[in-house]
Amino acid sequence: MRAPGDPVIASTTEVRPSQVQARGSHGFWPYLALAAGVVCIGWSAIFVRWTDIPGPASAFYRMLIPAVVLLPTWLWDRRAPAVSLRTLAIIALGGLFFALDLALYNTSILRTSAGNATLLGNQTPIFVGLLTWLAFGRRPTVSFWLGLILAIAGSLVIVWADIGRHVQFGAGDLMALGAAACFAVYLMATERVRTTTSTLVFLRLAILSGTFFLLVINLAMGVSLRIPPGRSFGALVGLGLVSQLGGYLALTYALGHLPATVTAVSLLVQGPLTALLAAWLLAEPLTGSLLLGGALVLLGVGLANRGRDPAEETNAALCEAE
């Protein structure tokens, strides 16, 4: 699930040891929320296929439906501090890259297998580490470089096998990687405003701006937003309410009560879960290249997230969510 507000890189907000130790003391419900969130996200690619409309169009409705649901929350939140023009501009810039991310990711699902798109599209931690190093000189750890090598190797296995079958499949894989890069830029651009803006306010503004830019993208590309009869409407509702809004809220609750390391590792289940769902519901084969490449990608992303301090772990935990 791509969810505006997903934290990923080091925050300026101090995380006290007592706050970290307090997590995991709330019993069964956070684990249930974590499992529910992973399942909601795992259905994302399936819903995209079932919409039977172009990727940018399904991405627009994926954002429009949560935007309509969240808009009335402004009535409850009118006493919140006013958001500065600078903050609005940063959130809008993030919304642009978030819109590009969703347009590329949803299109990639239509041009390669759902499992491939999910595994390759969830390499945001790799891109964040590289961009943070290039932009801010924050040197990555040794485990990150090992993770990067493994993730690249896994990606090459998947992409090379797809190009061997059909060149369009290779294009879809590259779109998924491009989506991960755009999501990394979105997260880095909005990092600071997330620490000074309430979650609900940020989520509402980010979704509204992303919806606007997706509308512009569709109009500029001449993509029809017409919803065909049949299963498409139900699939779009599932995409917007289950995968986008429901999955994000469940994972946000889980992250507030569980160690971020537990959440981050659990989210890696999303890729294999989507591949299994696609094999069952979309008749997509579980090829050797997908299994080998996927294992390397998951191991690489897991290594890239190692060695973080508590604040960085908290910010990294949701970045695998597609």
C-alpha positions in Angstrom: 0.0 0.0 0.0 1.2 3.4 -0.8 0.0 5.5 2.1 0.7 9.3 2.5 2.3 9.7 5.8 4.3 6.5 5.7 7.5 7.4 7.5 10.8 6.0 6.3 13.9 8.0 7.2 15.5 9.5 10.3 13.2 12.0 12.0 14.2 15.0 14.1 11.7 13.9 16.7 13.4 12.4 19.7 12.3 8.9 20.7 12.8 8.2 24.3 13.9 4.7 25.5 10.8 4.5 27.7 8.6 5.0 24.7 10.3 2.2 22.8 10.2 -0.1 25.7 6.5 0.6 26.2 5.7 -1.0 22.8 4.6 -4.6 22.8 2.8 -4.2 26.1 -0.7 -4.0 24.7 -1.5 -7.7 24.2 -3.2 -9.3 21.2 -4.8 -6.3 19.4 -1.6 -4.7 17.9 -0.6 -8.1 16.4 -4.1 -8.5 15.0 -3.9 -5.0 13.5 -0.5 -5.8 12.0 -1.8 -9.0 10.4 -4.9 -7.2 9.1 -2.7 -4.4 7.6 -0.4 -6.9 5.8 -3.4 -8.7 4.4 -5.1 -5.5 3.2 -1.8 -4.5 1.5 -1.4 -7.9 0.0 -4.7 -7.5 -1.9 -3.6 -4.2 -3.5 -2.3 -5.7 -6.8 -5.2 -8.1 -7.1 -7.7 -5.2 -6.8 -5.7 -3.2 -9.5 -6.0 -6.1 -11.9 -9.7 -6.5 -11.2 -10.5 -2.8 -11.9 -10.1 -3.5 -15.7 -9.0 0.2 -16.3 -5.6 1.8 -17.0 -3.2 2.1 -14.2 -3.3 5.9 -13.8 -7.1 5.8 -13.7 -7.2 3.1 -11.0 -4.6 5.1 -9.1 -6.8 8.2 -9.2 -9.8 6.3 -7.8 -7.5 4.7 -5.2 -6.9 8.2 -3.9 -10.2 9.8 -4.6 -12.2 7.3 -2.5 -10.1 7.8 0.7 -10.2 11.6 0.1 -14.0 11.6 0.1 -14.0 9.6 3.3 -11.4 11.8 5.0 -12.8 15.2 3.9 -15.5 15.3 6.6 -12.8 14.9 9.3 -11.9 18.6 8.7 -15.1 19.4 10.6 -13.7 17.7 13.7 -10.3 19.2 13.2 -11.1 22.8 12.7 -9.3 23.9 15.9 -6.0 22.4 14.8 -3.2 24.9 14.3 -3.2 26.5 10.8 -0.8 24.9 8.3 1.7 27.4 6.9 2.1 28.0 3.2 5.5 26.5 3.2 4.2 23.3 4.8 1.3 23.2 2.2 3.9 23.6 -0.6 6.0 20.8 0.7 3.0 18.5 1.1 1.8 19.4 -2.5 5.3 18.6 -3.8 5.2 15.3 -2.0 1.7 14.7 -3.4 3.1 15.1 -7.0 5.7 12.4 -6.4 3.2 10.2 -4.6 0.8 10.5 -7.7 3.7 9.5 -10.0 4.5 6.6 -7.7 0.9 5.3 -7.8 0.5 5.8 -11.6 3.7 3.9 -12.3 3.0 1.1 -9.8 -0.6 0.5 -10.9 0.5 0.5 -14.5 3.4 -1.9 -13.7 0.9 -4.4 -12.3 -0.8 -4.5 -15.7 2.4 -5.0 -17.6 4.1 -7.7 -15.4 3.0 -10.2 -12.8 1.4 -8.9 -9.6 4.2 -10.7 -7.6 7.0 -9.0 -9.6 5.4 -5.6 -9.3 4.9 -5.9 -5.6 8.4 -7.2 -4.9 10.2 -4.6 -7.1 7.9 -1.8 -6.1 8.7 -2.2 -2.4 12.4 -1.4 -2.6 11.8 2.1 -1.3 14.3 1.6 1.6 17.0 1.0 -0.9 16.3 4.2 -2.8 15.9 6.2 0.4 19.3 5.0 1.6 20.9 6.0 -1.7 19.2 9.4 -1.9 19.9 10.2 1.7 23.6 9.5 1.1 23.7 11.5 -2.2 21.7 14.4 -0.9 22.7 14.7 2.7 26.0 12.8 2.9 24.6 10.4 5.5 26.9 7.4 5.0 25.0 4.1 4.8 26.0 1.1 7.0 27.8 -2.0 5.8 24.5 -4.0 6.1 22.9 -1.5 3.8 25.4 -2.0 1.1 25.1 -5.8 1.4 21.3 -5.3 1.2 21.7 -3.1 -1.9 23.8 -5.8 -3.7 21.3 -8.5 -2.8 18.3 -6.4 -3.9 20.0 -5.5 -7.2 20.8 -9.2 -7.8 17.2 -10.2 -7.1 15.8 -7.5 -9.3 18.1 -8.5 -12.2 16.9 -12.1 -11.9 13.3 -11.0 -12.1 13.7 -8.5 -14.9 16.0 -10.7 -17.0 13.6 -13.6 -16.8 10.7 -11.3 -17.8 12.6 -9.8 -20.7 13.3 -13.3 -21.9 9.6 -14.0 -22.0 8.3 -10.7 -23.3 9.9 -7.3 -23.6 6.8 -5.6 -22.2 7.2 -7.5 -19.0 10.6 -6.0 -18.5 9.1 -2.5 -19.0 6.6 -3.3 -16.3 9.3 -4.3 -13.9 11.2 -1.1 -14.6 8.0 0.9 -13.9 7.7 -0.8 -10.5 11.3 0.2 -9.7 10.5 3.7 -10.8 7.5 3.8 -8.5 9.7 2.8 -5.6 12.1 5.7 -6.5 9.2 8.2 -6.7 7.9 7.1 -3.3 11.3 7.5 -1.8 11.4 11.1 -3.0 7.9 11.7 -1.6 9.0 10.4 1.8 12.2 12.5 1.9 10.4 15.7 0.7 7.8 15.4 3.4 9.9 14.1 6.3 10.1 17.3 8.3 6.5 18.4 7.9 5.4 15.0 9.2 7.0 15.8 12.5 5.3 19.2 12.9 1.8 18.3 11.4 -0.7 16.0 13.0 -1.2 12.6 11.4 -4.8 13.3 10.4 -4.1 16.8 8.9 -1.1 15.5 7.0 -2.9 12.4 5.7 -5.9 14.5 4.6 -3.8 17.1 2.7 -1.4 14.5 1.2 -4.3 12.5 -0.2 -6.1 15.5 -1.5 -3.0 16.8 -3.3 -2.2 13.3 -4.7 -5.7 13.0 -6.0 -5.5 16.4 -7.7 -2.2 15.5 -9.4 -3.5 12.1 -10.5 -6.5 13.8 -12.1 -4.1 16.2 -14.0 -1.9 13.2 -15.1 -4.9 11.3 -16.4 -6.3 14.4 -18.3 -2.8 15.2 -19.7 -2.4 11.6 -21.0 -5.9 11.4 -22.3 -6.8 8.4 -20.1 -10.5 7.7 -19.7 -11.8 7.7 -16.1 -15.0 5.9 -17.1 -15.7 2.9 -14.8 -16.8 -0.1 -16.9 -19.8 -2.2 -15.7 -19.2 -5.4 -13.7 -16.6 -5.9 -11.1 -14.6 -2.7 -11.6 -16.5 -0.6 -9.2 -16.2 -3.1 -6.4 -12.5 -3.5 -7.1 -11.9 0.2 -6.9 -13.8 0.5 -3.6 -11.6 -2.4 -2.3 -8.5 -0.7 -3.5 -9.4 2.7 -1.9 -10.9 1.6 1.3 -9.3 -1.8 2.1 -5.7 -1.5 0.6 -5.2 2.2 0.9 -7.1 3.6 3.9 -7.8 0.4 5.9 -4.3 -1.0 5.5 -2.6 2.3 6.4 -4.8 2.8 9.6 -4.2 -0.7 10.8 -0.4 -0.5 10.3 -0.3 2.9 12.0 -2.0 1.5 15.0 0.3 -1.5 15.1 3.4 0.6 14.8 2.2 2.7 17.8 2.2 -0.4 20.0 4.8 -2.8 18.6 8.6 -2.5 18.1 9.3 -1.1 14.6 11.6 -4.0 13.9 8.7 -6.5 14.3 6.5 -4.4 12.1 9.2 -3.9 9.4 10.0 -7.7 9.2 6.3 -8.6 9.2 5.6 -6.3 6.3 8.1 -8.3 4.2 5.4 -11.0 4.1 3.4 -8.7 1.8 5.4 -9.7 -1.3 5.0 -13.5 -1.0 1.4 -13.1 0.1 0.6 -11.1 -3.1 2.4 -13.7 -5.2 0.3 -16.5 -3.6 -2.9 -14.6 -4.1 -2.0 -13.9 -7.7 -1.3 -17.6 -8.3 -4.7 -18.5 -6.8 -6.9 -15.7 -8.2 -5.0 -14.6 -11.3 -3.5 -17.9 -12.4 0.0 -16.4 -12.4 2.7 -19.1 -12.2 5.2 -19.1 -9.3 8.3 -19.3 -11.5 11.7 -20.1 -10.3 13.0 -16.7 -11.2 10.2 -15.1 -9.1 11.0 -17.3 -6.1 14.8 -16.8 -6.3 14.7 -13.1 -7.2 12.0 -12.4 -4.6 14.0 -14.1 -1.9 17.0 -12.0 -2.7 15.0 -8.8 -2.8 13.3 -9.5 0.5 16.7 -10.4 2.2 18.3 -7.3 0.7 15.5 -4.9 1.9 15.7 -6.6 5.4 19.4 -6.0 5.6 19.1 -2.4 4.4 16.9 -1.7 7.4 19.3 -3.2 9.9 21.5 -1.1 12.2 19.0 1.8 12.7 18.5 3.6 16.0 15.0 3.5 17.5 13.9 6.7 15.8 15.0 5.5 12.4 13.4 2.1 13.0 10.1 3.8 13.7 10.4 5.8 10.6 11.4 2.8 8.4 8.7 0.4 9.5 6.0 1.4 7.0 8.1 2.0 3.9 7.7 -1.5 2.6 3.9 -1.1 2.5 2.6 -1.0 -1.0 
